[in-house]
Structures are given as C-alpha cells and as structure tokens.
Amino acid sequence: MEELKFVVKCFVFTMLLVVLMQVKVGGYSIEAHSFHWLRKSTISQYIQSAAAGGAMALRNLGRTVKDGVASTVDGYQEGAHEKAIR
C-alpha cells in the first residue's frame, strides 16, 4: 500500500510541475526558458563537447576494428587459397 501512495504522490507532483511549467513569463513559458537555459549553459556545452569527443572516438575505434578484421580475413583467405593451389 505504501508503494501505491508513493506512486500517486509522484504522479501528482509531476502533474503539478508540468502545469506550472506552462505559465508564461515574458512571452515565453517557464518550460521554454528552462530549455533555453539548459541548451546554452556552460555545463551543457561542456557535456556536449565531451559527448561529441566520445562519439568520435567510438566511430574511429569501430573503423579501426573493421579495417583490422577485414585485413585479417583477406590475409586468411589468401593463405587458404595458396594452400589449396599447392
């Protein structure tokens, strides 16, 4: 029963927060102001640049692994072909 009360409290809190975020201040809703702040804050720009660096590292790692596997498979196939000819 305690779990149900907790879920209902969270639901009510979330609904109140969503409704309050729609209040307009200066022509824009609080939600729009907070979204703009989150996108333009120094912390979010730092996190974005770190994420972009991580994505680039993963892309480079994937390309390196793919090229390594392809060269290994090509080398193996050439070796097997030469043994079959002999």
N, CA, C and O atoms as a CHARMM CRD file, in Angstrom:
* protein
*
  344
    1    1 MET  N      0.82500  -1.20000   0.00000 PROA 1      0.00000
    2    1 MET  CA     0.00000   0.00000   0.00000 PROA 1      0.00000
    3    1 MET  C      0.86600   1.25800   0.00000 PROA 1      0.00000
    4    1 MET  O      0.51200   2.26900  -0.60800 PROA 1      0.00000
    5    2 GLU  N      2.01600   1.18100   0.69800 PROA 2      0.00000
    6    2 GLU  CA     2.93200   2.32200   0.74800 PROA 2      0.00000
    7    2 GLU  C      3.47200   2.64000  -0.64400 PROA 2      0.00000
    8    2 GLU  O      3.66800   3.80400  -0.99600 PROA 2      0.00000
    9    3 GLU  N      3.71100   1.58600  -1.43300 PROA 3      0.00000
   10    3 GLU  CA     4.22500   1.79300  -2.77800 PROA 3      0.00000
   11    3 GLU  C      3.21500   2.53500  -3.63700 PROA 3      0.00000
   12    3 GLU  O      3.58500   3.40900  -4.42100 PROA 3      0.00000
   13    4 LEU  N      1.95000   2.19400  -3.49500 PROA 4      0.00000
   14    4 LEU  CA     0.90100   2.86100  -4.25600 PROA 4      0.00000
   15    4 LEU  C      0.81300   4.33800  -3.86600 PROA 4      0.00000
   16    4 LEU  O      0.65400   5.19900  -4.73200 PROA 4      0.00000
   17    5 LYS  N      0.91500   4.63000  -2.57900 PROA 5      0.00000
   18    5 LYS  CA     0.89700   6.02200  -2.13200 PROA 5      0.00000
   19    5 LYS  C      2.06500   6.79700  -2.73300 PROA 5      0.00000
   20    5 LYS  O      1.90800   7.93900  -3.16500 PROA 5      0.00000
   21    6 PHE  N      3.23100   6.16900  -2.75700 PROA 6      0.00000
   22    6 PHE  CA     4.41000   6.80700  -3.33500 PROA 6      0.00000
   23    6 PHE  C      4.20000   7.10500  -4.81700 PROA 6      0.00000
   24    6 PHE  O      4.53300   8.19500  -5.28300 PROA 6      0.00000
   25    7 VAL  N      3.65400   6.15100  -5.55600 PROA 7      0.00000
   26    7 VAL  CA     3.40800   6.33200  -6.98400 PROA 7      0.00000
   27    7 VAL  C      2.39500   7.45400  -7.20700 PROA 7      0.00000
   28    7 VAL  O      2.57600   8.28100  -8.10100 PROA 7      0.00000
   29    8 VAL  N      1.34600   7.48900  -6.41200 PROA 8      0.00000
   30    8 VAL  CA     0.32700   8.54200  -6.55300 PROA 8      0.00000
   31    8 VAL  C      0.93400   9.90300  -6.22700 PROA 8      0.00000
   32    8 VAL  O      0.66600  10.87700  -6.93000 PROA 8      0.00000
   33    9 LYS  N      1.74200   9.98800  -5.17900 PROA 9      0.00000
   34    9 LYS  CA     2.40300  11.25400  -4.83000 PROA 9      0.00000
   35    9 LYS  C      3.30600  11.72600  -5.96700 PROA 9      0.00000
   36    9 LYS  O      3.30300  12.90600  -6.31600 PROA 9      0.00000
   37   10 CYS  N      4.07000  10.81400  -6.53700 PROA 10     0.00000
   38   10 CYS  CA     4.94900  11.17600  -7.65400 PROA 10     0.00000
   39   10 CYS  C      4.14600  11.63700  -8.86100 PROA 10     0.00000
   40   10 CYS  O      4.53200  12.58900  -9.53900 PROA 10     0.00000
   41   11 PHE  N      3.03800  10.97000  -9.12900 PROA 11     0.00000
   42   11 PHE  CA     2.18500  11.34900 -10.25000 PROA 11     0.00000
   43   11 PHE  C      1.60600  12.74900 -10.03400 PROA 11     0.00000
   44   11 PHE  O      1.61400  13.56700 -10.95400 PROA 11     0.00000
   45   12 VAL  N      1.11200  13.02700  -8.84900 PROA 12     0.00000
   46   12 VAL  CA     0.53600  14.34100  -8.54600 PROA 12     0.00000
   47   12 VAL  C      1.61400  15.41800  -8.64500 PROA 12     0.00000
   48   12 VAL  O      1.37400  16.47800  -9.22300 PROA 12     0.00000
   49   13 PHE  N      2.78900  15.16200  -8.09400 PROA 13     0.00000
   50   13 PHE  CA     3.88200  16.12400  -8.17300 PROA 13     0.00000
   51   13 PHE  C      4.27100  16.40300  -9.62500 PROA 13     0.00000
   52   13 PHE  O      4.50900  17.55100 -10.00000 PROA 13     0.00000
   53   14 THR  N      4.33300  15.36100 -10.42900 PROA 14     0.00000
   54   14 THR  CA     4.68600  15.52300 -11.83500 PROA 14     0.00000
   55   14 THR  C      3.63400  16.33100 -12.57600 PROA 14     0.00000
   56   14 THR  O      3.97200  17.19700 -13.38300 PROA 14     0.00000
   57   15 MET  N      2.37000  16.06000 -12.31500 PROA 15     0.00000
   58   15 MET  CA     1.30500  16.81400 -12.97000 PROA 15     0.00000
   59   15 MET  C      1.36200  18.29400 -12.57700 PROA 15     0.00000
   60   15 MET  O      1.20100  19.16300 -13.43400 PROA 15     0.00000
   61   16 LEU  N      1.58900  18.58800 -11.29900 PROA 16     0.00000
   62   16 LEU  CA     1.70700  19.97700 -10.85300 PROA 16     0.00000
   63   16 LEU  C      2.89700  20.66500 -11.51900 PROA 16     0.00000
   64   16 LEU  O      2.79900  21.81600 -11.94500 PROA 16     0.00000
   65   17 LEU  N      4.00700  19.96400 -11.60400 PROA 17     0.00000
   66   17 LEU  CA     5.18700  20.52600 -12.23200 PROA 17     0.00000
   67   17 LEU  C      4.94800  20.81600 -13.71100 PROA 17     0.00000
   68   17 LEU  O      5.35300  21.86700 -14.20700 PROA 17     0.00000
   69   18 VAL  N      4.30300  19.90600 -14.41200 PROA 18     0.00000
   70   18 VAL  CA     4.00700  20.10700 -15.83000 PROA 18     0.00000
   71   18 VAL  C      3.08400  21.30900 -16.02200 PROA 18     0.00000
   72   18 VAL  O      3.30000  22.11800 -16.92300 PROA 18     0.00000
   73   19 VAL  N      2.06900  21.42700 -15.18800 PROA 19     0.00000
   74   19 VAL  CA     1.13400  22.55800 -15.30000 PROA 19     0.00000
   75   19 VAL  C      1.85400  23.87100 -14.99500 PROA 19     0.00000
   76   19 VAL  O      1.66800  24.85400 -15.71300 PROA 19     0.00000
   77   20 LEU  N      2.66200  23.90300 -13.95500 PROA 20     0.00000
   78   20 LEU  CA     3.36600  25.12900 -13.59300 PROA 20     0.00000
   79   20 LEU  C      4.39600  25.53300 -14.64600 PROA 20     0.00000
   80   20 LEU  O      4.65800  26.72300 -14.82000 PROA 20     0.00000
   81   21 MET  N      4.97000  24.58700 -15.33500 PROA 21     0.00000
   82   21 MET  CA     5.96000  24.89600 -16.37300 PROA 21     0.00000
   83   21 MET  C      5.32200  25.58800 -17.58400 PROA 21     0.00000
   84   21 MET  O      6.02800  26.17900 -18.40100 PROA 21     0.00000
   85   22 GLN  N      3.99900  25.51900 -17.70200 PROA 22     0.00000
   86   22 GLN  CA     3.31300  26.14400 -18.83100 PROA 22     0.00000
   87   22 GLN  C      2.97900  27.61300 -18.58200 PROA 22     0.00000
   88   22 GLN  O      2.47400  28.28300 -19.48200 PROA 22     0.00000
   89   23 VAL  N      3.24800  28.12600 -17.38600 PROA 23     0.00000
   90   23 VAL  CA     2.98600  29.52900 -17.05800 PROA 23     0.00000
   91   23 VAL  C      3.92900  30.39600 -17.88900 PROA 23     0.00000
   92   23 VAL  O      5.13200  30.14300 -17.94700 PROA 23     0.00000
   93   24 LYS  N      3.36500  31.42100 -18.53100 PROA 24     0.00000
   94   24 LYS  CA     4.17300  32.28400 -19.38500 PROA 24     0.00000
   95   24 LYS  C      4.74000  33.45000 -18.59000 PROA 24     0.00000
   96   24 LYS  O      4.04100  34.10200 -17.81300 PROA 24     0.00000
   97   25 VAL  N      6.02500  33.69200 -18.80700 PROA 25     0.00000
   98   25 VAL  CA     6.72300  34.81100 -18.19400 PROA 25     0.00000
   99   25 VAL  C      7.47600  35.51800 -19.30900 PROA 25     0.00000
  100   25 VAL  O      8.36300  34.92700 -19.92500 PROA 25     0.00000
  101   26 GLY  N      7.14100  36.75900 -19.57400 PROA 26     0.00000
  102   26 GLY  CA     7.82500  37.49800 -20.63000 PROA 26     0.00000
  103   26 GLY  C      7.55600  36.96000 -22.01600 PROA 26     0.00000
  104   26 GLY  O      8.42800  37.03900 -22.88100 PROA 26     0.00000
  105   27 GLY  N      6.39800  36.42700 -22.25100 PROA 27     0.00000
  106   27 GLY  CA     6.04600  35.93200 -23.57900 PROA 27     0.00000
  107   27 GLY  C      6.43200  34.48300 -23.83700 PROA 27     0.00000
  108   27 GLY  O      6.00100  33.89600 -24.83000 PROA 27     0.00000
  109   28 TYR  N      7.22800  33.90800 -22.96800 PROA 28     0.00000
  110   28 TYR  CA     7.64100  32.51900 -23.12900 PROA 28     0.00000
  111   28 TYR  C      7.28200  31.74200 -21.86500 PROA 28     0.00000
  112   28 TYR  O      7.26500  32.29600 -20.76500 PROA 28     0.00000
  113   29 SER  N      6.99800  30.46500 -22.03400 PROA 29     0.00000
  114   29 SER  CA     6.66800  29.63900 -20.87400 PROA 29     0.00000
  115   29 SER  C      7.93200  29.36700 -20.06000 PROA 29     0.00000
  116   29 SER  O      9.04900  29.49000 -20.56200 PROA 29     0.00000
  117   30 ILE  N      7.73500  29.00000 -18.81300 PROA 30     0.00000
  118   30 ILE  CA     8.86700  28.65000 -17.95800 PROA 30     0.00000
  119   30 ILE  C      9.60600  27.46000 -18.56000 PROA 30     0.00000
  120   30 ILE  O     10.82600  27.35100 -18.44100 PROA 30     0.00000
  121   31 GLU  N      8.86400  26.57700 -19.20000 PROA 31     0.00000
  122   31 GLU  CA     9.47100  25.42700 -19.85200 PROA 31     0.00000
  123   31 GLU  C     10.43200  25.87700 -20.95200 PROA 31     0.00000
  124   31 GLU  O     11.53500  25.34200 -21.06400 PROA 31     0.00000
  125   32 ALA  N     10.02600  26.85300 -21.76200 PROA 32     0.00000
  126   32 ALA  CA    10.89100  27.35800 -22.83000 PROA 32     0.00000
  127   32 ALA  C     12.12400  28.04700 -22.25100 PROA 32     0.00000
  128   32 ALA  O     13.23100  27.87900 -22.76400 PROA 32     0.00000
  129   33 HSD  N     11.93100  28.82500 -21.17700 PROA 33     0.00000
  130   33 HSD  CA    13.07100  29.46700 -20.52700 PROA 33     0.00000
  131   33 HSD  C     14.05900  28.43000 -19.99600 PROA 33     0.00000
  132   33 HSD  O     15.26600  28.56900 -20.18800 PROA 33     0.00000
  133   34 SER  N     13.55800  27.40600 -19.33600 PROA 34     0.00000
  134   34 SER  CA    14.45000  26.39300 -18.76300 PROA 34     0.00000
  135   34 SER  C     15.13200  25.58800 -19.87000 PROA 34     0.00000
  136   34 SER  O     16.30200  25.22900 -19.73800 PROA 34     0.00000
  137   35 PHE  N     14.41800  25.30300 -20.95500 PROA 35     0.00000
  138   35 PHE  CA    15.00600  24.58100 -22.07800 PROA 35     0.00000
  139   35 PHE  C     16.13600  25.40400 -22.69700 PROA 35     0.00000
  140   35 PHE  O     17.20400  24.87600 -23.00700 PROA 35     0.00000
  141   36 HSD  N     15.88700  26.70600 -22.87300 PROA 36     0.00000
  142   36 HSD  CA    16.91100  27.59200 -23.43100 PROA 36     0.00000
  143   36 HSD  C     18.12800  27.63400 -22.50700 PROA 36     0.00000
  144   36 HSD  O     19.26500  27.56100 -22.97400 PROA 36     0.00000
  145   37 TRP  N     17.89500  27.74900 -21.21000 PROA 37     0.00000
  146   37 TRP  CA    19.00000  27.78500 -20.26200 PROA 37     0.00000
  147   37 TRP  C     19.80400  26.48400 -20.29800 PROA 37     0.00000
  148   37 TRP  O     21.03400  26.51200 -20.25500 PROA 37     0.00000
  149   38 LEU  N     19.11300  25.34600 -20.37700 PROA 38     0.00000
  150   38 LEU  CA    19.80900  24.06500 -20.42200 PROA 38     0.00000
  151   38 LEU  C     20.66300  23.93400 -21.67700 PROA 38     0.00000
  152   38 LEU  O     21.75500  23.36700 -21.63000 PROA 38     0.00000
  153   39 ARG  N     20.17600  24.45200 -22.79000 PROA 39     0.00000
  154   39 ARG  CA    20.92700  24.35100 -24.04500 PROA 39     0.00000
  155   39 ARG  C     22.12100  25.29400 -24.09300 PROA 39     0.00000
  156   39 ARG  O     23.13700  24.96700 -24.70600 PROA 39     0.00000
  157   40 LYS  N     22.01800  26.45300 -23.45800 PROA 40     0.00000
  158   40 LYS  CA    23.05600  27.47200 -23.56000 PROA 40     0.00000
  159   40 LYS  C     23.98400  27.54900 -22.35700 PROA 40     0.00000
  160   40 LYS  O     24.92400  28.34400 -22.37300 PROA 40     0.00000
  161   41 SER  N     23.76100  26.76200 -21.32500 PROA 41     0.00000
  162   41 SER  CA    24.59400  26.85500 -20.13000 PROA 41     0.00000
  163   41 SER  C     25.99200  26.29600 -20.40800 PROA 41     0.00000
  164   41 SER  O     26.17600  25.46000 -21.29300 PROA 41     0.00000
  165   42 THR  N     26.94700  26.76200 -19.65300 PROA 42     0.00000
  166   42 THR  CA    28.33300  26.33400 -19.81600 PROA 42     0.00000
  167   42 THR  C     28.48000  24.84400 -19.55000 PROA 42     0.00000
  168   42 THR  O     29.22100  24.15300 -20.24900 PROA 42     0.00000
  169   43 ILE  N     27.78600  24.35800 -18.55400 PROA 43     0.00000
  170   43 ILE  CA    27.88100  22.93800 -18.20400 PROA 43     0.00000
  171   43 ILE  C     27.37000  22.06500 -19.34000 PROA 43     0.00000
  172   43 ILE  O     27.99600  21.06100 -19.67900 PROA 43     0.00000
  173   44 SER  N     26.23900  22.43900 -19.93100 PROA 44     0.00000
  174   44 SER  CA    25.69700  21.61300 -21.01200 PROA 44     0.00000
  175   44 SER  C     26.59700  21.66000 -22.24200 PROA 44     0.00000
  176   44 SER  O     26.70300  20.66400 -22.95600 PROA 44     0.00000
  177   45 GLN  N     27.24200  22.78500 -22.50400 PROA 45     0.00000
  178   45 GLN  CA    28.16900  22.85500 -23.63700 PROA 45     0.00000
  179   45 GLN  C     29.38200  21.96900 -23.38700 PROA 45     0.00000
  180   45 GLN  O     29.87900  21.31900 -24.30700 PROA 45     0.00000
  181   46 TYR  N     29.86000  21.93900 -22.14500 PROA 46     0.00000
  182   46 TYR  CA    30.98200  21.06100 -21.80100 PROA 46     0.00000
  183   46 TYR  C     30.58800  19.59300 -21.97700 PROA 46     0.00000
  184   46 TYR  O     31.34600  18.80400 -22.54200 PROA 46     0.00000
  185   47 ILE  N     29.41100  19.23700 -21.49600 PROA 47     0.00000
  186   47 ILE  CA    28.94100  17.85700 -21.62700 PROA 47     0.00000
  187   47 ILE  C     28.75300  17.49800 -23.09300 PROA 47     0.00000
  188   47 ILE  O     29.08300  16.38600 -23.50600 PROA 47     0.00000
  189   48 GLN  N     28.22200  18.43200 -23.88700 PROA 48     0.00000
  190   48 GLN  CA    28.02600  18.18500 -25.32000 PROA 48     0.00000
  191   48 GLN  C     29.35800  17.94800 -26.02400 PROA 48     0.00000
  192   48 GLN  O     29.46700  17.05200 -26.86100 PROA 48     0.00000
  193   49 SER  N     30.37700  18.75000 -25.68700 PROA 49     0.00000
  194   49 SER  CA    31.67400  18.56800 -26.34000 PROA 49     0.00000
  195   49 SER  C     32.30800  17.24000 -25.91400 PROA 49     0.00000
  196   49 SER  O     32.94900  16.57300 -26.72700 PROA 49     0.00000
  197   50 ALA  N     32.13600  16.85800 -24.66200 PROA 50     0.00000
  198   50 ALA  CA    32.65900  15.56700 -24.20200 PROA 50     0.00000
  199   50 ALA  C     31.94200  14.41700 -24.90600 PROA 50     0.00000
  200   50 ALA  O     32.57000  13.42800 -25.28600 PROA 50     0.00000
  201   51 ALA  N     30.63500  14.54900 -25.07800 PROA 51     0.00000
  202   51 ALA  CA    29.87400  13.50300 -25.76500 PROA 51     0.00000
  203   51 ALA  C     30.27800  13.41900 -27.23800 PROA 51     0.00000
  204   51 ALA  O     30.37900  12.32600 -27.79700 PROA 51     0.00000
  205   52 ALA  N     30.50700  14.57200 -27.86200 PROA 52     0.00000
  206   52 ALA  CA    30.94100  14.56900 -29.26400 PROA 52     0.00000
  207   52 ALA  C     32.31400  13.90500 -29.39900 PROA 52     0.00000
  208   52 ALA  O     32.55300  13.15800 -30.34800 PROA 52     0.00000
  209   53 GLY  N     33.21100  14.17700 -28.45200 PROA 53     0.00000
  210   53 GLY  CA    34.52100  13.52800 -28.47000 PROA 53     0.00000
  211   53 GLY  C     34.40800  12.03100 -28.27000 PROA 53     0.00000
  212   53 GLY  O     35.10900  11.26200 -28.92700 PROA 53     0.00000
  213   54 GLY  N     33.54000  11.61200 -27.37700 PROA 54     0.00000
  214   54 GLY  CA    33.32600  10.18300 -27.15800 PROA 54     0.00000
  215   54 GLY  C     32.74500   9.50200 -28.38400 PROA 54     0.00000
  216   54 GLY  O     33.13900   8.38700 -28.72300 PROA 54     0.00000
  217   55 ALA  N     31.81000  10.16600 -29.04800 PROA 55     0.00000
  218   55 ALA  CA    31.21500   9.59900 -30.26700 PROA 55     0.00000
  219   55 ALA  C     32.26200   9.47900 -31.36500 PROA 55     0.00000
  220   55 ALA  O     32.28800   8.49000 -32.09800 PROA 55     0.00000
  221   56 MET  N     33.12700  10.48600 -31.48000 PROA 56     0.00000
  222   56 MET  CA    34.18300  10.43300 -32.48900 PROA 56     0.00000
  223   56 MET  C     35.16400   9.29600 -32.17100 PROA 56     0.00000
  224   56 MET  O     35.61000   8.59200 -33.07700 PROA 56     0.00000
  225   57 ALA  N     35.49700   9.11700 -30.89100 PROA 57     0.00000
  226   57 ALA  CA    36.40600   8.03300 -30.50100 PROA 57     0.00000
  227   57 ALA  C     35.78500   6.67500 -30.81700 PROA 57     0.00000
  228   57 ALA  O     36.47100   5.78200 -31.31500 PROA 57     0.00000
  229   58 LEU  N     34.50100   6.51300 -30.53500 PROA 58     0.00000
  230   58 LEU  CA    33.83000   5.23800 -30.84600 PROA 58     0.00000
  231   58 LEU  C     33.78300   4.98900 -32.35000 PROA 58     0.00000
  232   58 LEU  O     33.97300   3.86000 -32.80400 PROA 58     0.00000
  233   59 ARG  N     33.53100   6.04100 -33.11900 PROA 59     0.00000
  234   59 ARG  CA    33.48700   5.89700 -34.58100 PROA 59     0.00000
  235   59 ARG  C     34.86700   5.47800 -35.09800 PROA 59     0.00000
  236   59 ARG  O     34.96900   4.58700 -35.94200 PROA 59     0.00000
  237   60 ASN  N     35.92900   6.12100 -34.59300 PROA 60     0.00000
  238   60 ASN  CA    37.28500   5.77100 -35.02000 PROA 60     0.00000
  239   60 ASN  C     37.65400   4.35300 -34.59200 PROA 60     0.00000
  240   60 ASN  O     38.29500   3.61900 -35.34400 PROA 60     0.00000
  241   61 LEU  N     37.24800   3.97200 -33.38100 PROA 61     0.00000
  242   61 LEU  CA    37.50700   2.61600 -32.91100 PROA 61     0.00000
  243   61 LEU  C     36.79400   1.59200 -33.79500 PROA 61     0.00000
  244   61 LEU  O     37.38100   0.57600 -34.16800 PROA 61     0.00000
  245   62 GLY  N     35.54100   1.85800 -34.12600 PROA 62     0.00000
  246   62 GLY  CA    34.79300   0.94800 -34.98800 PROA 62     0.00000
  247   62 GLY  C     35.43400   0.80800 -36.35700 PROA 62     0.00000
  248   62 GLY  O     35.51100  -0.29000 -36.90700 PROA 62     0.00000
  249   63 ARG  N     35.89300   1.92700 -36.90500 PROA 63     0.00000
  250   63 ARG  CA    36.53900   1.89500 -38.21800 PROA 63     0.00000
  251   63 ARG  C     37.84700   1.10400 -38.14500 PROA 63     0.00000
  252   63 ARG  O     38.14700   0.32600 -39.05100 PROA 63     0.00000
  253   64 THR  N     38.62600   1.29400 -37.07800 PROA 64     0.00000
  254   64 THR  CA    39.89000   0.58200 -36.91700 PROA 64     0.00000
  255   64 THR  C     39.65400  -0.91900 -36.77500 PROA 64     0.00000
  256   64 THR  O     40.35500  -1.72300 -37.39000 PROA 64     0.00000
  257   65 VAL  N     38.66700  -1.29300 -35.96400 PROA 65     0.00000
  258   65 VAL  CA    38.35400  -2.71600 -35.78500 PROA 65     0.00000
  259   65 VAL  C     37.87000  -3.31900 -37.10100 PROA 65     0.00000
  260   65 VAL  O     38.26500  -4.42900 -37.46100 PROA 65     0.00000
  261   66 LYS  N     37.02900  -2.60100 -37.80700 PROA 66     0.00000
  262   66 LYS  CA    36.50700  -3.09200 -39.09000 PROA 66     0.00000
  263   66 LYS  C     37.64100  -3.30200 -40.08600 PROA 66     0.00000
  264   66 LYS  O     37.69800  -4.33400 -40.75700 PROA 66     0.00000
  265   67 ASP  N     38.54000  -2.33400 -40.18600 PROA 67     0.00000
  266   67 ASP  CA    39.66100  -2.46200 -41.11600 PROA 67     0.00000
  267   67 ASP  C     40.59200  -3.59700 -40.69800 PROA 67     0.00000
  268   67 ASP  O     41.09500  -4.32700 -41.55200 PROA 67     0.00000
  269   68 GLY  N     40.82900  -3.75400 -39.38400 PROA 68     0.00000
  270   68 GLY  CA    41.68100  -4.83700 -38.89800 PROA 68     0.00000
  271   68 GLY  C     41.09400  -6.20000 -39.18300 PROA 68     0.00000
  272   68 GLY  O     41.80500  -7.11300 -39.60200 PROA 68     0.00000
  273   69 VAL  N     39.80200  -6.34200 -38.95900 PROA 69     0.00000
  274   69 VAL  CA    39.13000  -7.61700 -39.23000 PROA 69     0.00000
  275   69 VAL  C     39.13700  -7.90100 -40.72400 PROA 69     0.00000
  276   69 VAL  O     39.37700  -9.03400 -41.14100 PROA 69     0.00000
  277   70 ALA  N     38.87600  -6.88000 -41.53200 PROA 70     0.00000
  278   70 ALA  CA    38.85000  -7.07300 -42.98500 PROA 70     0.00000
  279   70 ALA  C     40.22300  -7.50100 -43.49500 PROA 70     0.00000
  280   70 ALA  O     40.31200  -8.39200 -44.34000 PROA 70     0.00000
  281   71 SER  N     41.29400  -6.88300 -42.99700 PROA 71     0.00000
  282   71 SER  CA    42.63300  -7.26400 -43.46000 PROA 71     0.00000
  283   71 SER  C     43.00300  -8.66300 -42.97500 PROA 71     0.00000
  284   71 SER  O     43.67800  -9.40900 -43.68400 PROA 71     0.00000
  285   72 THR  N     42.56300  -9.02100 -41.76400 PROA 72     0.00000
  286   72 THR  CA    42.84000 -10.36400 -41.25300 PROA 72     0.00000
  287   72 THR  C     42.10300 -11.41200 -42.06900 PROA 72     0.00000
  288   72 THR  O     42.67100 -12.45100 -42.40900 PROA 72     0.00000
  289   73 VAL  N     40.85600 -11.15000 -42.38200 PROA 73     0.00000
  290   73 VAL  CA    40.06100 -12.09200 -43.17700 PROA 73     0.00000
  291   73 VAL  C     40.64100 -12.20900 -44.58100 PROA 73     0.00000
  292   73 VAL  O     40.73600 -13.31200 -45.12100 PROA 73     0.00000
  293   74 ASP  N     41.03500 -11.07300 -45.18400 PROA 74     0.00000
  294   74 ASP  CA    41.63900 -11.11800 -46.51600 PROA 74     0.00000
  295   74 ASP  C     42.93600 -11.91300 -46.50300 PROA 74     0.00000
  296   74 ASP  O     43.19400 -12.70500 -47.41000 PROA 74     0.00000
  297   75 GLY  N     43.76000 -11.70000 -45.46300 PROA 75     0.00000
  298   75 GLY  CA    45.01500 -12.44100 -45.34600 PROA 75     0.00000
  299   75 GLY  C     44.77700 -13.92600 -45.15100 PROA 75     0.00000
  300   75 GLY  O     45.50100 -14.75200 -45.70800 PROA 75     0.00000
  301   76 TYR  N     43.78300 -14.26600 -44.37700 PROA 76     0.00000
  302   76 TYR  CA    43.45700 -15.66900 -44.15200 PROA 76     0.00000
  303   76 TYR  C     42.97400 -16.31800 -45.43800 PROA 76     0.00000
  304   76 TYR  O     43.36700 -17.44200 -45.75200 PROA 76     0.00000
  305   77 GLN  N     42.13100 -15.62900 -46.18100 PROA 77     0.00000
  306   77 GLN  CA    41.59900 -16.18900 -47.42200 PROA 77     0.00000
  307   77 GLN  C     42.70600 -16.35800 -48.45400 PROA 77     0.00000
  308   77 GLN  O     42.71200 -17.34000 -49.19500 PROA 77     0.00000
  309   78 GLU  N     43.64000 -15.41700 -48.51400 PROA 78     0.00000
  310   78 GLU  CA    44.75200 -15.54500 -49.45900 PROA 78     0.00000
  311   78 GLU  C     45.62100 -16.73300 -49.07700 PROA 78     0.00000
  312   78 GLU  O     46.05900 -17.48400 -49.94800 PROA 78     0.00000
  313   79 GLY  N     45.87700 -16.91300 -47.77100 PROA 79     0.00000
  314   79 GLY  CA    46.68000 -18.04300 -47.31800 PROA 79     0.00000
  315   79 GLY  C     46.00200 -19.36800 -47.60500 PROA 79     0.00000
  316   79 GLY  O     46.66200 -20.32400 -48.01400 PROA 79     0.00000
  317   80 ALA  N     44.70600 -19.44100 -47.40000 PROA 80     0.00000
  318   80 ALA  CA    43.96400 -20.67100 -47.67800 PROA 80     0.00000
  319   80 ALA  C     43.93900 -20.95700 -49.15300 PROA 80     0.00000
  320   80 ALA  O     43.98300 -22.12000 -49.55200 PROA 80     0.00000
  321   81 HSD  N     43.86800 -19.93200 -49.98200 PROA 81     0.00000
  322   81 HSD  CA    43.85000 -20.11000 -51.44800 PROA 81     0.00000
  323   81 HSD  C     45.18200 -20.63600 -51.91800 PROA 81     0.00000
  324   81 HSD  O     45.22900 -21.51100 -52.78200 PROA 81     0.00000
  325   82 GLU  N     46.28300 -20.11700 -51.36300 PROA 82     0.00000
  326   82 GLU  CA    47.60800 -20.56500 -51.75900 PROA 82     0.00000
  327   82 GLU  C     47.82200 -22.02500 -51.35200 PROA 82     0.00000
  328   82 GLU  O     48.44300 -22.77800 -52.10200 PROA 82     0.00000
  329   83 LYS  N     47.33000 -22.43900 -50.19800 PROA 83     0.00000
  330   83 LYS  CA    47.47900 -23.82300 -49.74400 PROA 83     0.00000
  331   83 LYS  C     46.65300 -24.76600 -50.63300 PROA 83     0.00000
  332   83 LYS  O     47.05700 -25.90000 -50.88800 PROA 83     0.00000
  333   84 ALA  N     45.50000 -24.28600 -51.09800 PROA 84     0.00000
  334   84 ALA  CA    44.65900 -25.13000 -51.94400 PROA 84     0.00000
  335   84 ALA  C     45.29900 -25.34300 -53.30200 PROA 84     0.00000
  336   84 ALA  O     45.10700 -26.38800 -53.92300 PROA 84     0.00000
  337   85 ILE  N     46.05900 -24.36100 -53.77100 PROA 85     0.00000
  338   85 ILE  CA    46.71100 -24.48800 -55.08900 PROA 85     0.00000
  339   85 ILE  C     47.84600 -25.50000 -55.00900 PROA 85     0.00000
  340   85 ILE  O     48.06700 -26.25000 -55.96000 PROA 85     0.00000
  341   86 ARG  N     48.56500 -25.53500 -53.90300 PROA 86     0.00000
  342   86 ARG  CA    49.72700 -26.43300 -53.75300 PROA 86     0.00000
  343   86 ARG  C     49.27600 -27.82700 -53.67600 PROA 86     0.00000
  344   86 ARG  O     50.09700 -28.73600 -53.54900 PROA 86     0.00000
